[in-house]
Amino acid sequence: QVQLAESGGGLVQAGVSLRLSCAASGNILIIYTMGWYRQAPGKQRELVAGLTRDGSTNYADSVKGRFTISRDNAKNTVDLQMKSLKPEDTAVYYCTLDLMGTEGVRRDYWGRGTQVTVSS
């Protein structure tokens, strides 16, 4: 089994920064892509940022230049540094990992989500 634990969400004012963290634990053999998605009320879940094991990144256009994704392969963690937050960034943020477990099965895992609320 693999567990993901997210942290760092909260209520902040527009313009400030916030850092989300996600730590994976359990029977992990290797983690491929790590990423963050978000879902705002009444909207579909969308990709915010993704980071492959070799360091390739992709970002949603709406967050380019403001958000930075990073990972620590030794600690099985992925962070999302968010700067210049806007009210439209308000959403539940989900960590997701594409990984191979020690049982030899590769699949995606999702965290439970952490709420980020940006007030104007």
Short mmCIF file of the C-alpha atoms (twelve columns), coordinates in Angstrom:
data_MODEL
# 
_entry.id   MODEL 
# 
loop_
_atom_site.group_PDB 
_atom_site.id 
_atom_site.type_symbol 
_atom_site.label_atom_id 
_atom_site.label_alt_id 
_atom_site.label_comp_id 
_atom_site.label_asym_id 
_atom_site.label_seq_id 
_atom_site.Cartn_x 
_atom_site.Cartn_y 
_atom_site.Cartn_z 
_atom_site.pdbx_PDB_model_num 
ATOM 1   C CA . GLN A 1   0.000   0.000  0.000   1 
ATOM 2   C CA . VAL A 2   1.004   3.583  -0.661  1 
ATOM 3   C CA . GLN A 3   -0.165  6.630  1.221   1 
ATOM 4   C CA . LEU A 4   0.063   10.270 0.205   1 
ATOM 5   C CA . ALA A 5   -0.020  13.025 2.774   1 
ATOM 6   C CA . GLU A 6   -0.577  16.597 1.630   1 
ATOM 7   C CA . SER A 7   0.012   19.692 3.679   1 
ATOM 8   C CA . GLY A 8   0.309   23.431 3.360   1 
ATOM 9   C CA . GLY A 9   -3.112  24.588 2.293   1 
ATOM 10  C CA . GLY A 10  -4.964  27.420 3.934   1 
ATOM 11  C CA . LEU A 11  -6.709  30.746 3.660   1 
ATOM 12  C CA . VAL A 12  -4.529  33.545 2.356   1 
ATOM 13  C CA . GLN A 13  -4.875  36.968 0.816   1 
ATOM 14  C CA . ALA A 14  -4.240  37.644 -2.838  1 
ATOM 15  C CA . GLY A 15  -0.651  38.329 -3.692  1 
ATOM 16  C CA . VAL A 16  0.976   36.179 -1.057  1 
ATOM 17  C CA . SER A 17  2.813   32.893 -1.411  1 
ATOM 18  C CA . LEU A 18  1.974   29.428 -0.209  1 
ATOM 19  C CA . ARG A 19  3.813   26.136 -0.409  1 
ATOM 20  C CA . LEU A 20  2.101   22.790 -0.697  1 
ATOM 21  C CA . SER A 21  3.879   19.565 0.139   1 
ATOM 22  C CA . CYS A 22  3.081   15.953 -0.527  1 
ATOM 23  C CA . ALA A 23  4.895   13.016 0.986   1 
ATOM 24  C CA . ALA A 24  4.495   9.459  -0.219  1 
ATOM 25  C CA . SER A 25  5.101   6.475  1.996   1 
ATOM 26  C CA . GLY A 26  4.620   2.745  1.823   1 
ATOM 27  C CA . ASN A 27  5.699   0.036  -0.562  1 
ATOM 28  C CA . ILE A 28  7.278   2.227  -3.229  1 
ATOM 29  C CA . LEU A 29  9.787   0.950  -5.717  1 
ATOM 30  C CA . ILE A 30  10.092  3.961  -8.000  1 
ATOM 31  C CA . ILE A 31  8.141   7.144  -8.620  1 
ATOM 32  C CA . TYR A 32  7.838   8.332  -12.196 1 
ATOM 33  C CA . THR A 33  5.766   11.472 -12.634 1 
ATOM 34  C CA . MET A 34  4.649   13.611 -9.733  1 
ATOM 35  C CA . GLY A 35  2.074   16.315 -10.069 1 
ATOM 36  C CA . TRP A 36  -0.537  18.592 -8.664  1 
ATOM 37  C CA . TYR A 37  -4.115  18.987 -9.827  1 
ATOM 38  C CA . ARG A 38  -6.793  21.274 -8.546  1 
ATOM 39  C CA . GLN A 39  -10.538 21.410 -8.573  1 
ATOM 40  C CA . ALA A 40  -12.535 24.551 -7.982  1 
ATOM 41  C CA . PRO A 41  -16.224 24.427 -7.051  1 
ATOM 42  C CA . GLY A 42  -18.332 23.620 -10.066 1 
ATOM 43  C CA . LYS A 43  -15.327 23.006 -12.281 1 
ATOM 44  C CA . GLN A 44  -13.473 19.986 -13.556 1 
ATOM 45  C CA . ARG A 45  -10.238 18.875 -12.011 1 
ATOM 46  C CA . GLU A 46  -7.324  20.347 -13.923 1 
ATOM 47  C CA . LEU A 47  -3.593  19.790 -14.086 1 
ATOM 48  C CA . VAL A 48  -1.623  22.503 -12.345 1 
ATOM 49  C CA . ALA A 49  1.908   21.200 -12.684 1 
ATOM 50  C CA . GLY A 50  3.700   17.964 -13.480 1 
ATOM 51  C CA . LEU A 51  7.287   16.857 -13.025 1 
ATOM 52  C CA . THR A 52  8.848   13.742 -14.488 1 
ATOM 53  C CA . ARG A 53  11.625  11.797 -12.891 1 
ATOM 54  C CA . ASP A 54  14.132  13.220 -15.352 1 
ATOM 55  C CA . GLY A 55  13.128  16.766 -14.482 1 
ATOM 56  C CA . SER A 56  10.763  17.723 -17.271 1 
ATOM 57  C CA . THR A 57  7.991   20.015 -16.151 1 
ATOM 58  C CA . ASN A 58  4.704   21.231 -17.505 1 
ATOM 59  C CA . TYR A 59  2.422   23.864 -16.092 1 
ATOM 60  C CA . ALA A 60  -1.068  25.098 -16.710 1 
ATOM 61  C CA . ASP A 61  -0.941  28.372 -18.609 1 
ATOM 62  C CA . SER A 62  -2.744  30.091 -15.758 1 
ATOM 63  C CA . VAL A 63  0.081   29.370 -13.302 1 
ATOM 64  C CA . LYS A 64  3.179   29.682 -15.470 1 
ATOM 65  C CA . GLY A 65  5.659   32.055 -13.923 1 
ATOM 66  C CA . ARG A 66  3.916   31.948 -10.551 1 
ATOM 67  C CA . PHE A 67  4.016   28.291 -9.492  1 
ATOM 68  C CA . THR A 68  7.027   26.014 -9.270  1 
ATOM 69  C CA . ILE A 69  6.937   22.277 -8.797  1 
ATOM 70  C CA . SER A 70  9.860   20.433 -7.273  1 
ATOM 71  C CA . ARG A 71  10.571  16.944 -6.014  1 
ATOM 72  C CA . ASP A 72  12.941  15.094 -3.740  1 
ATOM 73  C CA . ASN A 73  13.358  11.556 -4.996  1 
ATOM 74  C CA . ALA A 74  15.200  10.465 -1.878  1 
ATOM 75  C CA . LYS A 75  12.332  11.554 0.353   1 
ATOM 76  C CA . ASN A 76  9.493   10.743 -2.077  1 
ATOM 77  C CA . THR A 77  8.124   14.234 -1.789  1 
ATOM 78  C CA . VAL A 78  6.771   16.776 -4.225  1 
ATOM 79  C CA . ASP A 79  6.209   20.439 -3.458  1 
ATOM 80  C CA . LEU A 80  4.304   23.195 -5.172  1 
ATOM 81  C CA . GLN A 81  5.527   26.701 -4.488  1 
ATOM 82  C CA . MET A 82  2.784   29.160 -5.303  1 
ATOM 83  C CA . LYS A 83  3.487   32.869 -5.584  1 
ATOM 84  C CA . SER A 84  1.337   35.877 -6.371  1 
ATOM 85  C CA . LEU A 85  -1.776  33.945 -5.540  1 
ATOM 86  C CA . LYS A 86  -5.037  35.076 -7.070  1 
ATOM 87  C CA . PRO A 87  -8.629  34.461 -6.007  1 
ATOM 88  C CA . GLU A 88  -9.034  32.252 -9.074  1 
ATOM 89  C CA . ASP A 89  -6.406  29.909 -7.621  1 
ATOM 90  C CA . THR A 90  -8.926  28.948 -4.971  1 
ATOM 91  C CA . ALA A 91  -9.481  25.229 -5.184  1 
ATOM 92  C CA . VAL A 92  -8.798  21.892 -3.594  1 
ATOM 93  C CA . TYR A 93  -5.306  20.854 -4.602  1 
ATOM 94  C CA . TYR A 94  -4.503  17.197 -5.109  1 
ATOM 95  C CA . CYS A 95  -1.132  15.537 -5.227  1 
ATOM 96  C CA . THR A 96  -0.773  12.658 -7.668  1 
ATOM 97  C CA . LEU A 97  2.023   10.186 -8.234  1 
ATOM 98  C CA . ASP A 98  2.623   7.703  -11.003 1 
ATOM 99  C CA . LEU A 99  4.646   4.999  -9.338  1 
ATOM 100 C CA . MET A 100 5.673   1.377  -9.284  1 
ATOM 101 C CA . GLY A 101 5.038   -0.412 -6.037  1 
ATOM 102 C CA . THR A 102 7.226   -3.143 -4.652  1 
ATOM 103 C CA . GLU A 103 4.635   -5.666 -5.812  1 
ATOM 104 C CA . GLY A 104 5.483   -4.714 -9.384  1 
ATOM 105 C CA . VAL A 105 2.304   -2.832 -10.214 1 
ATOM 106 C CA . ARG A 106 2.459   0.631  -11.734 1 
ATOM 107 C CA . ARG A 107 -0.477  2.938  -11.169 1 
ATOM 108 C CA . ASP A 108 -1.512  6.438  -10.186 1 
ATOM 109 C CA . TYR A 109 -2.092  7.412  -6.585  1 
ATOM 110 C CA . TRP A 110 -3.978  10.463 -5.394  1 
ATOM 111 C CA . GLY A 111 -3.915  12.381 -2.175  1 
ATOM 112 C CA . ARG A 112 -7.078  13.443 -0.394  1 
ATOM 113 C CA . GLY A 113 -6.592  17.074 -1.283  1 
ATOM 114 C CA . THR A 114 -5.795  20.253 0.563   1 
ATOM 115 C CA . GLN A 115 -7.907  23.385 0.385   1 
ATOM 116 C CA . VAL A 116 -6.381  26.617 -0.825  1 
ATOM 117 C CA . THR A 117 -8.556  29.703 -0.505  1 
ATOM 118 C CA . VAL A 118 -7.357  33.063 -1.778  1 
ATOM 119 C CA . SER A 119 -9.296  36.106 -0.716  1 
ATOM 120 C CA . SER A 120 -9.263  39.354 -2.657  1 
# 
